Amino acid sequence: MVGAKTSPKLDKNVTHVLTFHNPGQELRPDWLLRSLRGEKEQELVYYGHLCHPHGQYINVVYQDWLVESLAKGFILCEMQFMAFPRL
């Protein structure tokens, strides 16, 4: 995809966190937050847009977003693939 890179750590340079789910399965947002390791990472996903200069969110999306974007050859809107709701 356009400039996509993986990151070994969750920081302000991360734009998306991909999470796996089975078809039709929805994961509880509090479980997703806890799976992000420490408190710093959880706060970055939940509140990071408040301190980011451009108000950018870290989008927590199901893997379907990446799979379908690759299949179509362009980046799809994340909103229908969101695993963690925005504030």
matplotlib code that plots the C-alpha trace (Angstrom):
import matplotlib.pyplot as plt

x = [0.0, 1.0, 4.0, 2.7, 5.3, 5.1, 6.2, 7.7, 6.2, 3.0, 3.9, 2.6, 3.9, 1.5, -1.7, -3.4, -3.5, -4.8, -6.6, -7.8, -11.4, -13.5, -16.3, -19.3, -17.3, -17.1, -14.5, -15.2, -13.4, -12.1, -10.5, -8.9, -7.4, -6.0, -4.4, -2.2, 0.2, 0.8, -1.1, 0.9, -0.1, -3.7, -3.8, -2.2, -5.0, -7.8, -6.5, -3.6, -5.6, -6.0, -2.2, -1.4, -0.7, -3.2, -5.7, -4.8, -6.3, -4.7, -7.3, -7.9, -9.3, -10.2, -7.9, -10.7, -9.8, -6.3, -7.4, -10.2, -8.0, -5.3, -7.9, -9.3, -6.0, -6.7, -7.2, -10.8, -12.4, -11.7, -15.0, -16.8, -13.9, -13.4, -12.7, -12.4, -14.8, -13.5, -14.4]
y = [0.0, 3.6, 4.0, 1.4, 0.2, -2.0, -0.8, -2.7, -0.2, 1.8, 5.5, 8.7, 7.7, 4.8, 5.4, 2.0, -1.0, -4.1, -6.7, -10.1, -11.3, -14.1, -13.2, -11.7, -11.5, -8.1, -7.6, -5.6, -2.2, -2.7, -6.0, -4.3, -1.6, -4.1, -6.0, -3.0, -3.7, -0.8, 2.2, 4.5, 2.6, 2.5, 6.2, 6.9, 5.0, 6.5, 10.1, 10.5, 12.7, 15.4, 16.0, 15.3, 18.5, 17.6, 15.8, 12.5, 9.3, 5.9, 3.8, 0.3, -1.7, -5.3, -7.1, -7.0, -3.4, -4.3, -7.4, -5.6, -2.6, -4.8, -6.7, -3.4, -1.8, 1.4, 2.4, 2.0, 4.2, 2.8, 3.7, 0.5, -1.6, 0.1, -2.3, 0.5, 3.4, 7.0, 9.4]
z = [0.0, -0.2, 2.1, 4.6, 7.2, 10.2, 13.6, 16.5, 19.0, 19.4, 19.2, 17.7, 14.2, 14.1, 12.1, 12.3, 14.6, 12.9, 15.0, 13.9, 14.4, 13.0, 10.6, 12.4, 15.7, 17.5, 20.1, 23.3, 23.2, 26.7, 25.7, 22.7, 24.9, 27.4, 24.6, 23.7, 26.5, 28.9, 30.0, 27.7, 24.6, 25.7, 26.3, 23.0, 21.2, 23.4, 23.8, 21.3, 18.9, 21.6, 21.8, 18.1, 16.2, 13.5, 15.7, 14.1, 15.5, 15.7, 13.9, 15.4, 12.6, 11.8, 9.4, 6.8, 6.1, 4.9, 3.1, 1.2, 0.5, -1.0, -3.1, -4.5, -5.0, -3.0, 0.6, 1.8, 4.4, 7.8, 9.4, 8.4, 9.7, 13.1, 16.0, 18.5, 18.4, 18.4, 21.2]

ax = plt.figure().add_subplot(projection="3d")
ax.plot(x, y, z, "-o")
ax.set_aspect("equal")
plt.show()
